């Protein structure tokens, strides 16, 4: 009986399948996140979400994404955040990082009525 309880306890200790982080705008237009991509047995899905003050908000706005690897390599790109369809916008699906570990992700965005940006990181085995 103790063995069964121990197995149930260990099975319940796994990491969640997805995590969310949200950063309120402090006026700088920069939103920083830490992304744990240390598990080499899965792929990662990243999505952005936002909170907009609806009466002031544009239908979309450009964002600049910077990803810094655990060893310090920096990757960047500019995207268009289309808020007219959904406030949750997929960024990368099935991502296999070039390095495993803790990545730093920074989003730079400015838009009228932008209250903050969030990041959803999902894992698939």
PAFISE-972081 format. One record per atom (N, C-alpha, C): residue number from 1; chain; x, y, z. Coordinates in nm, 3 decimals. Example, Ala and Ser with C-alpha at 12.3 -4.5 7.8 and 13.67 -1.06 7.14 Angstrom:
BEGIN
{vovo 1, "A", {1.319, -0.569, 0.780}} {vovo 1, "A", {1.230, -0.450, 0.780}} {vovo 1, "A", {1.320, -0.330, 0.780}} {vovo 2, "A", {1.285, -0.225, 0.708}} {vovo 2, "A", {1.367, -0.106, 0.714}} {vovo 2, "A", {1.290, 0.003, 0.787}} 
END
This chain:
BEGIN
{vovo 1, "A", {0.082, -0.119, 0.000}} {vovo 1, "A", {0.000, 0.000, 0.000}} {vovo 1, "A", {0.087, 0.127, 0.000}} {vovo 2, "A", {0.192, 0.126, 0.079}} {vovo 2, "A", {0.282, 0.241, 0.087}} {vovo 2, "A", {0.347, 0.266, -0.049}} {vovo 3, "A", {0.381, 0.160, -0.120}} {vovo 3, "A", {0.442, 0.174, -0.253}} {vovo 3, "A", {0.347, 0.241, -0.351}} {vovo 4, "A", {0.220, 0.206, -0.347}} {vovo 4, "A", {0.120, 0.267, -0.436}} {vovo 4, "A", {0.105, 0.415, -0.403}} {vovo 5, "A", {0.099, 0.449, -0.276}} {vovo 5, "A", {0.089, 0.590, -0.236}} {vovo 5, "A", {0.211, 0.669, -0.279}} {vovo 6, "A", {0.328, 0.608, -0.267}} {vovo 6, "A", {0.451, 0.675, -0.307}} {vovo 6, "A", {0.452, 0.701, -0.458}} {vovo 7, "A", {0.409, 0.603, -0.537}} {vovo 7, "A", {0.402, 0.621, -0.683}} {vovo 7, "A", {0.303, 0.731, -0.721}} {vovo 8, "A", {0.189, 0.738, -0.654}} {vovo 8, "A", {0.091, 0.843, -0.681}} {vovo 8, "A", {0.148, 0.980, -0.646}} {vovo 9, "A", {0.221, 0.987, -0.536}} {vovo 9, "A", {0.280, 1.114, -0.495}} {vovo 9, "A", {0.385, 1.160, -0.595}} {vovo 10, "A", {0.472, 1.068, -0.640}} {vovo 10, "A", {0.576, 1.103, -0.737}} {vovo 10, "A", {0.513, 1.145, -0.869}} {vovo 11, "A", {0.410, 1.076, -0.914}} {vovo 11, "A", {0.343, 1.111, -1.040}} {vovo 11, "A", {0.280, 1.249, -1.032}} {vovo 12, "A", {0.236, 1.290, -0.915}} {vovo 12, "A", {0.174, 1.421, -0.897}} {vovo 12, "A", {0.274, 1.534, -0.887}} {vovo 13, "A", {0.403, 1.504, -0.884}} {vovo 13, "A", {0.505, 1.608, -0.867}} {vovo 13, "A", {0.563, 1.658, -0.998}} {vovo 14, "A", {0.508, 1.619, -1.111}} {vovo 14, "A", {0.564, 1.665, -1.237}} {vovo 14, "A", {0.529, 1.812, -1.261}} {vovo 15, "A", {0.607, 1.875, -1.348}} {vovo 15, "A", {0.585, 2.016, -1.380}} {vovo 15, "A", {0.456, 2.034, -1.458}} {vovo 16, "A", {0.395, 2.152, -1.449}} {vovo 16, "A", {0.273, 2.176, -1.527}} {vovo 16, "A", {0.302, 2.175, -1.676}} {vovo 17, "A", {0.201, 2.144, -1.756}} {vovo 17, "A", {0.216, 2.136, -1.900}} {vovo 17, "A", {0.235, 2.275, -1.960}} {vovo 18, "A", {0.181, 2.378, -1.895}} {vovo 18, "A", {0.203, 2.514, -1.945}} {vovo 18, "A", {0.218, 2.611, -1.828}} {vovo 19, "A", {0.287, 2.720, -1.855}} {vovo 19, "A", {0.304, 2.825, -1.756}} {vovo 19, "A", {0.270, 2.958, -1.821}} {vovo 20, "A", {0.227, 3.053, -1.739}} {vovo 20, "A", {0.194, 3.187, -1.787}} {vovo 20, "A", {0.263, 3.291, -1.702}} {vovo 21, "A", {0.306, 3.397, -1.767}} {vovo 21, "A", {0.364, 3.512, -1.698}} {vovo 21, "A", {0.301, 3.638, -1.759}} {vovo 22, "A", {0.278, 3.738, -1.676}} {vovo 22, "A", {0.224, 3.865, -1.726}} {vovo 22, "A", {0.302, 3.979, -1.663}} {vovo 23, "A", {0.338, 4.078, -1.745}} {vovo 23, "A", {0.412, 4.195, -1.697}} {vovo 23, "A", {0.331, 4.319, -1.733}} {vovo 24, "A", {0.297, 4.399, -1.632}} {vovo 24, "A", {0.226, 4.524, -1.656}} {vovo 24, "A", {0.322, 4.628, -1.714}} {vovo 25, "A", {0.269, 4.713, -1.799}} {vovo 25, "A", {0.350, 4.818, -1.860}} {vovo 25, "A", {0.388, 4.923, -1.757}} {vovo 26, "A", {0.517, 4.947, -1.744}} {vovo 26, "A", {0.566, 5.049, -1.650}} {vovo 26, "A", {0.599, 5.179, -1.723}} {vovo 27, "A", {0.559, 5.188, -1.849}} {vovo 27, "A", {0.587, 5.307, -1.929}} {vovo 27, "A", {0.706, 5.291, -2.020}} {vovo 28, "A", {0.787, 5.187, -2.000}} {vovo 28, "A", {0.907, 5.166, -2.081}} {vovo 28, "A", {0.878, 5.094, -2.212}} {vovo 29, "A", {0.766, 5.021, -2.218}} {vovo 29, "A", {0.736, 4.942, -2.337}} {vovo 29, "A", {0.819, 4.816, -2.348}} {vovo 30, "A", {0.886, 4.777, -2.239}} {vovo 30, "A", {0.967, 4.656, -2.238}} {vovo 30, "A", {0.908, 4.557, -2.139}} {vovo 31, "A", {0.894, 4.432, -2.184}} {vovo 31, "A", {0.834, 4.327, -2.103}} {vovo 31, "A", {0.930, 4.208, -2.103}} {vovo 32, "A", {0.982, 4.172, -1.987}} {vovo 32, "A", {1.085, 4.068, -1.976}} {vovo 32, "A", {1.030, 3.941, -1.910}} {vovo 33, "A", {1.067, 3.828, -1.968}} {vovo 33, "A", {1.021, 3.697, -1.920}} {vovo 33, "A", {1.138, 3.601, -1.913}} {vovo 34, "A", {1.129, 3.505, -1.822}} {vovo 34, "A", {1.223, 3.394, -1.817}} {vovo 34, "A", {1.146, 3.270, -1.861}} {vovo 35, "A", {1.204, 3.197, -1.958}} {vovo 35, "A", {1.137, 3.080, -2.015}} {vovo 35, "A", {1.224, 2.957, -1.986}} {vovo 36, "A", {1.167, 2.861, -1.916}} {vovo 36, "A", {1.239, 2.738, -1.883}} {vovo 36, "A", {1.223, 2.639, -1.998}} {vovo 37, "A", {1.327, 2.626, -2.078}} {vovo 37, "A", {1.328, 2.528, -2.187}} {vovo 37, "A", {1.443, 2.431, -2.163}} {vovo 38, "A", {1.442, 2.371, -2.044}} {vovo 38, "A", {1.550, 2.281, -2.005}} {vovo 38, "A", {1.519, 2.134, -2.031}} {vovo 39, "A", {1.396, 2.102, -2.064}} {vovo 39, "A", {1.356, 1.963, -2.085}} {vovo 39, "A", {1.379, 1.925, -2.232}} {vovo 40, "A", {1.475, 1.839, -2.258}} {vovo 40, "A", {1.509, 1.799, -2.395}} {vovo 40, "A", {1.414, 1.693, -2.450}} {vovo 41, "A", {1.319, 1.647, -2.371}} {vovo 41, "A", {1.226, 1.544, -2.416}} {vovo 41, "A", {1.096, 1.600, -2.471}} {vovo 42, "A", {1.086, 1.732, -2.481}} {vovo 42, "A", {0.961, 1.790, -2.528}} {vovo 42, "A", {0.990, 1.904, -2.626}} {vovo 43, "A", {0.883, 1.950, -2.691}} {vovo 43, "A", {0.888, 2.072, -2.771}} {vovo 43, "A", {0.807, 2.178, -2.698}} {vovo 44, "A", {0.825, 2.303, -2.737}} {vovo 44, "A", {0.764, 2.414, -2.666}} {vovo 44, "A", {0.676, 2.495, -2.760}} {vovo 45, "A", {0.564, 2.541, -2.709}} {vovo 45, "A", {0.475, 2.631, -2.780}} {vovo 45, "A", {0.472, 2.762, -2.703}} {vovo 46, "A", {0.503, 2.872, -2.771}} {vovo 46, "A", {0.503, 3.004, -2.708}} {vovo 46, "A", {0.394, 3.089, -2.771}} {vovo 47, "A", {0.316, 3.156, -2.687}} {vovo 47, "A", {0.213, 3.248, -2.733}} {vovo 47, "A", {0.219, 3.374, -2.649}} {vovo 48, "A", {0.186, 3.487, -2.711}} {vovo 48, "A", {0.177, 3.613, -2.639}} {vovo 48, "A", {0.031, 3.644, -2.613}} {vovo 49, "A", {0.005, 3.717, -2.507}} {vovo 49, "A", {-0.128, 3.773, -2.484}} {vovo 49, "A", {-0.111, 3.911, -2.423}} {vovo 50, "A", {-0.217, 3.988, -2.433}} {vovo 50, "A", {-0.207, 4.126, -2.387}} {vovo 50, "A", {-0.336, 4.170, -2.319}} {vovo 51, "A", {-0.327, 4.283, -2.256}} {vovo 51, "A", {-0.444, 4.349, -2.199}} {vovo 51, "A", {-0.445, 4.489, -2.256}} {vovo 52, "A", {-0.554, 4.522, -2.324}} {vovo 52, "A", {-0.567, 4.651, -2.389}} {vovo 52, "A", {-0.688, 4.726, -2.336}} {vovo 53, "A", {-0.676, 4.857, -2.327}} {vovo 53, "A", {-0.790, 4.940, -2.294}} {vovo 53, "A", {-0.867, 4.959, -2.424}} {vovo 54, "A", {-0.982, 4.896, -2.436}} {vovo 54, "A", {-1.049, 4.879, -2.565}} {vovo 54, "A", {-1.082, 5.009, -2.637}} {vovo 55, "A", {-1.119, 5.112, -2.569}} {vovo 55, "A", {-1.158, 5.233, -2.641}} {vovo 55, "A", {-1.039, 5.305, -2.704}} {vovo 56, "A", {-0.918, 5.276, -2.659}} {vovo 56, "A", {-0.799, 5.341, -2.713}} {vovo 56, "A", {-0.716, 5.251, -2.803}} {vovo 57, "A", {-0.747, 5.125, -2.807}} {vovo 57, "A", {-0.656, 5.026, -2.866}} {vovo 57, "A", {-0.662, 5.020, -3.017}} {vovo 58, "A", {-0.545, 5.008, -3.081}} {vovo 58, "A", {-0.540, 4.985, -3.226}} {vovo 58, "A", {-0.572, 4.838, -3.254}} {vovo 59, "A", {-0.605, 4.805, -3.379}} {vovo 59, "A", {-0.633, 4.664, -3.411}} {vovo 59, "A", {-0.508, 4.577, -3.409}} {vovo 60, "A", {-0.392, 4.637, -3.409}} {vovo 60, "A", {-0.266, 4.564, -3.404}} {vovo 60, "A", {-0.151, 4.661, -3.391}} {vovo 61, "A", {-0.033, 4.607, -3.360}} {vovo 61, "A", {0.084, 4.692, -3.342}} {vovo 61, "A", {0.210, 4.607, -3.357}} {vovo 62, "A", {0.321, 4.671, -3.396}} {vovo 62, "A", {0.447, 4.596, -3.410}} {vovo 62, "A", {0.507, 4.566, -3.273}} {vovo 63, "A", {0.571, 4.450, -3.264}} {vovo 63, "A", {0.647, 4.415, -3.144}} {vovo 63, "A", {0.784, 4.366, -3.187}} {vovo 64, "A", {0.881, 4.390, -3.104}} {vovo 64, "A", {1.017, 4.341, -3.127}} {vovo 64, "A", {1.045, 4.237, -3.020}} {vovo 65, "A", {1.087, 4.118, -3.061}} {vovo 65, "A", {1.112, 4.007, -2.970}} {vovo 65, "A", {1.261, 3.977, -2.967}} {vovo 66, "A", {1.318, 3.973, -2.848}} {vovo 66, "A", {1.458, 3.935, -2.828}} {vovo 66, "A", {1.460, 3.810, -2.742}} {vovo 67, "A", {1.530, 3.707, -2.789}} {vovo 67, "A", {1.547, 3.585, -2.711}} {vovo 67, "A", {1.695, 3.565, -2.685}} {vovo 68, "A", {1.731, 3.552, -2.557}} {vovo 68, "A", {1.870, 3.531, -2.519}} {vovo 68, "A", {1.886, 3.390, -2.465}} {vovo 69, "A", {1.977, 3.314, -2.526}} {vovo 69, "A", {1.998, 3.174, -2.488}} {vovo 69, "A", {2.072, 3.167, -2.355}} {vovo 70, "A", {2.076, 3.048, -2.295}} {vovo 70, "A", {2.151, 3.032, -2.169}} {vovo 70, "A", {2.299, 3.070, -2.182}} {vovo 71, "A", {2.358, 3.057, -2.301}} {vovo 71, "A", {2.499, 3.091, -2.319}} {vovo 71, "A", {2.520, 3.238, -2.359}} {vovo 72, "A", {2.409, 3.312, -2.380}} {vovo 72, "A", {2.421, 3.454, -2.410}} {vovo 72, "A", {2.399, 3.493, -2.555}} {vovo 73, "A", {2.373, 3.398, -2.645}} {vovo 73, "A", {2.345, 3.431, -2.785}} {vovo 73, "A", {2.208, 3.500, -2.792}} {vovo 74, "A", {2.199, 3.605, -2.873}} {vovo 74, "A", {2.075, 3.683, -2.883}} {vovo 74, "A", {2.015, 3.667, -3.022}} {vovo 75, "A", {1.887, 3.637, -3.026}} {vovo 75, "A", {1.810, 3.626, -3.149}} {vovo 75, "A", {1.699, 3.730, -3.141}} {vovo 76, "A", {1.669, 3.796, -3.253}} {vovo 76, "A", {1.563, 3.897, -3.249}} {vovo 76, "A", {1.486, 3.900, -3.380}} {vovo 77, "A", {1.364, 3.947, -3.371}} {vovo 77, "A", {1.280, 3.964, -3.489}} {vovo 77, "A", {1.168, 4.062, -3.457}} {vovo 78, "A", {1.115, 4.122, -3.561}} {vovo 78, "A", {1.001, 4.213, -3.547}} {vovo 78, "A", {0.878, 4.144, -3.602}} {vovo 79, "A", {0.768, 4.151, -3.528}} {vovo 79, "A", {0.642, 4.087, -3.565}} {vovo 79, "A", {0.529, 4.189, -3.558}} {vovo 80, "A", {0.417, 4.154, -3.618}} {vovo 80, "A", {0.297, 4.236, -3.603}} {vovo 80, "A", {0.200, 4.160, -3.514}} {vovo 81, "A", {0.163, 4.222, -3.405}} {vovo 81, "A", {0.069, 4.162, -3.309}} {vovo 81, "A", {-0.070, 4.200, -3.355}} {vovo 82, "A", {-0.145, 4.105, -3.409}} {vovo 82, "A", {-0.279, 4.130, -3.461}} {vovo 82, "A", {-0.381, 4.110, -3.349}} {vovo 83, "A", {-0.418, 4.219, -3.284}} {vovo 83, "A", {-0.513, 4.214, -3.173}} {vovo 83, "A", {-0.657, 4.218, -3.221}} {vovo 84, "A", {-0.679, 4.229, -3.351}} {vovo 84, "A", {-0.816, 4.237, -3.403}} {vovo 84, "A", {-0.887, 4.102, -3.400}} {vovo 85, "A", {-0.813, 3.994, -3.401}} {vovo 85, "A", {-0.871, 3.860, -3.402}} {vovo 85, "A", {-0.881, 3.802, -3.261}} {vovo 86, "A", {-0.771, 3.808, -3.187}} {vovo 86, "A", {-0.766, 3.751, -3.052}} {vovo 86, "A", {-0.657, 3.822, -2.973}} {vovo 87, "A", {-0.674, 3.826, -2.842}} {vovo 87, "A", {-0.570, 3.885, -2.759}} {vovo 87, "A", {-0.458, 3.785, -2.729}} {vovo 88, "A", {-0.482, 3.655, -2.759}} {vovo 88, "A", {-0.379, 3.551, -2.748}} {vovo 88, "A", {-0.329, 3.521, -2.889}} {vovo 89, "A", {-0.201, 3.544, -2.912}} {vovo 89, "A", {-0.143, 3.528, -3.046}} {vovo 89, "A", {-0.030, 3.426, -3.040}} {vovo 90, "A", {-0.040, 3.315, -3.115}} {vovo 90, "A", {0.069, 3.217, -3.118}} {vovo 90, "A", {0.198, 3.280, -3.171}} {vovo 91, "A", {0.310, 3.246, -3.108}} {vovo 91, "A", {0.440, 3.296, -3.152}} {vovo 91, "A", {0.521, 3.184, -3.217}} {vovo 92, "A", {0.544, 3.075, -3.146}} {vovo 92, "A", {0.618, 2.960, -3.198}} {vovo 92, "A", {0.549, 2.832, -3.151}} {vovo 93, "A", {0.533, 2.737, -3.242}} {vovo 93, "A", {0.475, 2.606, -3.207}} {vovo 93, "A", {0.576, 2.498, -3.241}} {vovo 94, "A", {0.588, 2.400, -3.153}} {vovo 94, "A", {0.681, 2.290, -3.177}} {vovo 94, "A", {0.827, 2.332, -3.173}} {vovo 95, "A", {0.857, 2.432, -3.094}} {vovo 95, "A", {0.993, 2.486, -3.085}} {vovo 95, "A", {1.086, 2.387, -3.016}} {vovo 96, "A", {1.199, 2.360, -3.080}} {vovo 96, "A", {1.307, 2.281, -3.021}} {vovo 96, "A", {1.425, 2.376, -3.006}} {vovo 97, "A", {1.456, 2.420, -2.885}} {vovo 97, "A", {1.561, 2.520, -2.869}} {vovo 97, "A", {1.698, 2.468, -2.910}} {vovo 98, "A", {1.783, 2.559, -2.956}} {vovo 98, "A", {1.919, 2.522, -2.994}} {vovo 98, "A", {2.004, 2.494, -2.871}} {vovo 99, "A", {1.961, 2.545, -2.755}} {vovo 99, "A", {2.025, 2.518, -2.625}} {vovo 99, "A", {1.915, 2.494, -2.524}} {vovo 100, "A", {1.937, 2.401, -2.435}} {vovo 100, "A", {1.840, 2.376, -2.329}} {vovo 100, "A", {1.881, 2.452, -2.204}} {vovo 101, "A", {1.783, 2.503, -2.134}} {vovo 101, "A", {1.808, 2.579, -2.012}} {vovo 101, "A", {1.711, 2.694, -1.999}} {vovo 102, "A", {1.747, 2.793, -1.918}} {vovo 102, "A", {1.663, 2.911, -1.896}} {vovo 102, "A", {1.696, 3.017, -2.001}} {vovo 103, "A", {1.598, 3.054, -2.078}} {vovo 103, "A", {1.610, 3.158, -2.180}} {vovo 103, "A", {1.547, 3.286, -2.126}} {vovo 104, "A", {1.599, 3.399, -2.171}} {vovo 104, "A", {1.540, 3.529, -2.140}} {vovo 104, "A", {1.471, 3.578, -2.266}} {vovo 105, "A", {1.346, 3.615, -2.253}} {vovo 105, "A", {1.269, 3.666, -2.366}} {vovo 105, "A", {1.225, 3.807, -2.331}} {vovo 106, "A", {1.252, 3.900, -2.419}} {vovo 106, "A", {1.216, 4.040, -2.397}} {vovo 106, "A", {1.131, 4.087, -2.515}} {vovo 107, "A", {1.019, 4.149, -2.485}} {vovo 107, "A", {0.930, 4.204, -2.587}} {vovo 107, "A", {0.930, 4.355, -2.573}} {vovo 108, "A", {0.946, 4.423, -2.684}} {vovo 108, "A", {0.936, 4.569, -2.686}} {vovo 108, "A", {0.813, 4.603, -2.768}} {vovo 109, "A", {0.721, 4.674, -2.706}} {vovo 109, "A", {0.595, 4.709, -2.773}} {vovo 109, "A", {0.542, 4.840, -2.719}} {vovo 110, "A", {0.488, 4.918, -2.809}} {vovo 110, "A", {0.421, 5.042, -2.770}} {vovo 110, "A", {0.293, 5.052, -2.852}} {vovo 111, "A", {0.184, 5.073, -2.782}} {vovo 111, "A", {0.055, 5.092, -2.848}} {vovo 111, "A", {-0.037, 5.167, -2.752}} {vovo 112, "A", {-0.120, 5.248, -2.807}} {vovo 112, "A", {-0.216, 5.322, -2.725}} {vovo 112, "A", {-0.306, 5.222, -2.651}} {vovo 113, "A", {-0.319, 5.239, -2.522}} {vovo 113, "A", {-0.405, 5.152, -2.441}} {vovo 113, "A", {-0.343, 5.021, -2.399}} {vovo 114, "A", {-0.215, 4.997, -2.430}} {vovo 114, "A", {-0.148, 4.873, -2.393}} {vovo 114, "A", {-0.122, 4.873, -2.242}} {vovo 115, "A", {-0.180, 4.778, -2.173}} {vovo 115, "A", {-0.165, 4.768, -2.027}} {vovo 115, "A", {-0.055, 4.671, -1.985}} {vovo 116, "A", {-0.019, 4.577, -2.072}} {vovo 116, "A", {0.084, 4.479, -2.039}} {vovo 116, "A", {0.088, 4.369, -2.142}} {vovo 117, "A", {0.190, 4.285, -2.129}} {vovo 117, "A", {0.207, 4.171, -2.219}} {vovo 117, "A", {0.227, 4.045, -2.135}} {vovo 118, "A", {0.178, 3.935, -2.187}} {vovo 118, "A", {0.196, 3.806, -2.121}} {vovo 118, "A", {0.255, 3.704, -2.214}} {vovo 119, "A", {0.307, 3.598, -2.155}} {vovo 119, "A", {0.367, 3.489, -2.231}} {vovo 119, "A", {0.314, 3.357, -2.175}} {vovo 120, "A", {0.269, 3.271, -2.265}} {vovo 120, "A", {0.226, 3.135, -2.231}} {vovo 120, "A", {0.329, 3.041, -2.291}} {vovo 121, "A", {0.384, 2.953, -2.209}} {vovo 121, "A", {0.480, 2.853, -2.257}} {vovo 121, "A", {0.420, 2.715, -2.231}} {vovo 122, "A", {0.389, 2.644, -2.338}} {vovo 122, "A", {0.335, 2.509, -2.327}} {vovo 122, "A", {0.439, 2.407, -2.366}} {vovo 123, "A", {0.429, 2.287, -2.309}} {vovo 123, "A", {0.521, 2.178, -2.340}} {vovo 123, "A", {0.442, 2.061, -2.396}} {vovo 124, "A", {0.499, 1.996, -2.498}} {vovo 124, "A", {0.438, 1.877, -2.558}} {vovo 124, "A", {0.542, 1.767, -2.562}} {vovo 125, "A", {0.503, 1.648, -2.513}} {vovo 125, "A", {0.593, 1.533, -2.513}} {vovo 125, "A", {0.561, 1.442, -2.628}} 
END
